[in-house]
Amino acid sequence: MLPLAVIGEYTGTDNLDQESVGAIFHMPIVPTLGFFGGATLEHADRHDETDTGVGFRAGLRWKTIPRLELSPELRFVHLFHTDQTSVRGVALYNFAPHWDLQGALQGGDDRRYEVGVRYVFGDIR
């Protein structure tokens, strides 16, 4: 299996709509812990402005129990002529084949929280 995953994300808040499309490379360290790194094309609409930029991310994937995964990561995004660096913590609970409940807290230059679902194509677990 190729350790590469295509990703697509959407985040919507009161004043910002942001889409991310890119790829993430996964590398196992031990059976329950792995490293990932990725790059994304970012597009955002803020008030009456629109911009396209780039994003980079790196972190760890830790399977704590069979259905729960924790993932701390570092994110960098360049949009609207500014660089934003954030630290993010994600918890994923696998509730059905290919489906995860996702919760995330992000702090730093881009502060947000997210609750949602994730669909996983193939088996990258």
Residue pairs with C-beta under 8 A, 6 or more apart in sequence:
1 122
1 123
1 124
3 25
3 26
3 27
3 28
3 124
4 23
4 24
4 25
4 26
5 23
5 24
5 26
5 121
5 122
5 124
6 21
6 22
6 23
6 121
7 20
7 21
7 22
7 23
7 24
7 38
7 40
8 19
8 20
8 21
9 19
9 20
9 21
9 40
10 17
10 18
10 19
10 20
11 17
11 18
11 20
11 112
11 114
12 18
13 112
15 46
15 47
16 44
16 45
16 46
17 44
17 45
17 46
18 42
18 43
18 44
18 45
18 79
19 42
19 43
19 44
20 40
20 41
20 42
20 43
20 55
21 40
21 41
22 38
22 39
22 40
22 41
22 55
23 38
23 39
24 36
24 37
24 38
24 57
25 36
25 37
25 38
26 34
26 35
26 36
26 61
26 124
27 34
27 35
27 36
28 34
29 35
32 62
32 63
32 64
33 60
33 61
33 62
33 63
34 60
34 61
35 58
35 59
35 60
35 61
36 57
36 58
36 59
36 60
36 61
36 73
37 56
37 57
37 58
38 56
38 57
38 58
39 54
39 55
39 56
39 57
40 54
40 55
40 56
40 57
41 52
41 53
41 54
41 55
42 52
42 53
42 54
42 55
42 77
42 78
42 79
43 50
43 51
43 52
44 50
44 51
44 52
44 53
44 79
44 80
46 80
49 80
51 79
51 80
51 81
52 79
53 77
53 78
53 79
53 80
54 77
54 78
55 75
55 76
55 77
55 78
56 75
56 76
57 73
57 74
57 75
57 76
58 73
58 74
59 71
59 72
59 73
59 74
59 88
60 71
60 72
60 73
61 69
61 71
62 69
62 70
62 71
63 69
63 125
64 70
66 94
67 93
67 94
67 95
68 91
68 92
68 93
68 94
69 91
69 92
69 94
69 100
69 125
70 89
70 90
70 91
70 92
71 89
71 90
71 91
71 92
72 87
72 88
72 89
72 90
73 87
73 88
73 89
73 90
74 85
74 86
74 87
74 88
75 84
75 85
75 86
75 87
75 88
75 106
75 110
76 83
76 84
76 85
76 86
77 83
77 84
77 86
77 110
78 84
83 109
84 108
84 109
84 110
85 108
85 109
86 106
86 107
86 108
86 109
86 110
86 111
87 106
87 107
87 108
88 104
88 105
88 106
88 107
89 104
89 105
89 106
90 102
90 103
90 104
91 102
91 103
91 104
92 100
92 101
92 102
92 118
93 100
93 101
94 100
94 125
95 101
98 119
98 120
98 121
99 117
99 118
99 119
99 120
100 117
100 118
100 120
101 116
101 117
102 114
102 115
102 116
102 117
102 118
103 113
103 114
103 115
104 112
104 113
104 114
104 115
105 113
106 112
106 113
106 114
